[in-house]
Amino acid sequence: MNIAILPAGAWGTALAIHLTRNKHTVTLIPRTLDEAMELSEHRENRSYFPGHPLPDDLQIGLEILPALMEADVCVLACPSKFLRSVCREISKELGQARQLKLFITLCKGLEEKTNALPISIMQEELPGYQHAVLSGPTFASQIAEGQPSAIVLAGEKVTPELQALQQAISGQTLRVYTSDDAVGVELGGCLKNVYAIASGICDGLGLRDNSKAALLTRALHEMVRVGKALGGQASTFHGLTGFGDLVLTCNGKESRNRIFGEEFAKGVSVKELIEERKMTVEGYRTALCFHQICEEKGIEAPILEQIYQILFNNQTAREAIVALMSRELKEEI
């Protein structure tokens, strides 16, 4: 299979390494010509994914059009805030992309202002193609290293093209499951990032096992409630892209959202973490999006609400804990 991946961030590069290892023709397309030249010269993504050599047969694209002309599938591996602009850039080049049938997104965040899911953005900006999402409990570095992992490929329905891509991505170190609940898969991927910030705040405050266990259990319960209200299937949130991704992102040492929460709880400002350290923290703006959605639709989501209050209304983490612990008592389920 011929697959184009853009841009060349950590996840895009990791997937390119994996797919090349699976003997597919892969073209990785960086944002700029300078980045492309650096990747070609050093055979390593020193800026975004250092320490992981690129296979000799992984192609580096200098421009979008030549890669799309040969591609069967295009993978969009940008942060969610750039997805619409990337789609619009690609749409200008699609006239000669005669083999291209399927667009995949790796995004795990809502679009600010519109609160749109990534797959909805692709449908709006790239009509006439199949659209799907690849998501699950995976860190980019461990995919590149060949650590055994599992992930979900979800579309509005499971088509032959989706099943062919499932076979193409799967291998000895990565097992791919299909799903027809793209909305639920994307909601799980977005929600878990916000809860990971909460988990990091627990770490930054020095809270221990009891606190983390209570947070993750109630976060899963809340994820199901919010996800169902927004059109996802309940079973999806008990699978890899719900519970699985929640466990990984809330506990993993490589989780940027968890690290952000931990550093924030220790007194580091949002500006320093996101602007100066240039951390990609999807959960930060996504917390604002879910606050707006839940308020508009009347969805009860106390954990999401307290994270929003901490990040955007100067509430302290200690005040948030008191607010959560003093809520009216009720049955667990």
Number of C-alpha atoms within 10 A of each C-alpha: 16 19 23 29 31 22 22 28 21 21 24 25 28 24 22 29 23 24 22 21 17 15 13 17 18 27 26 27 25 25 18 13 13 11 18 19 15 16 23 18 9 11 16 18 23 14 12 13 19 11 10 17 15 22 14 9 14 20 19 23 27 20 14 22 17 15 23 26 17 19 23 20 23 23 22 23 24 23 20 24 16 12 22 18 13 19 18 14 13 16 13 11 14 15 10 13 16 12 13 20 15 19 22 23 24 24 25 28 30 28 22 14 10 9 16 14 20 29 23 14 20 23 16 13 18 18 11 10 12 20 26 29 26 25 25 28 20 23 19 16 19 13 21 23 13 16 14 13 18 19 23 21 27 25 22 15 15 15 13 9 14 21 14 11 19 20 13 16 20 18 17 10 16 17 15 20 17 19 18 17 22 29 25 25 29 29 28 32 31 25 29 30 27 31 28 31 31 30 28 27 23 23 23 19 16 13 13 10 11 8 13 18 12 10 19 21 14 15 25 21 18 19 27 25 17 23 23 18 15 16 13 21 18 17 12 23 26 18 18 23 27 29 24 20 26 31 18 20 27 28 18 16 11 14 19 21 27 30 26 28 31 23 20 22 23 14 9 13 15 18 10 12 18 14 11 10 10 10 15 14 23 25 29 22 20 24 27 22 21 23 19 16 15 17 13 9 10 10 16 13 18 17 21 23 19 23 26 23 19 18 20 14 10 9 14 14 20 12 13 18 13 10 13 13 10 9 9 6 7 6 4 6 4
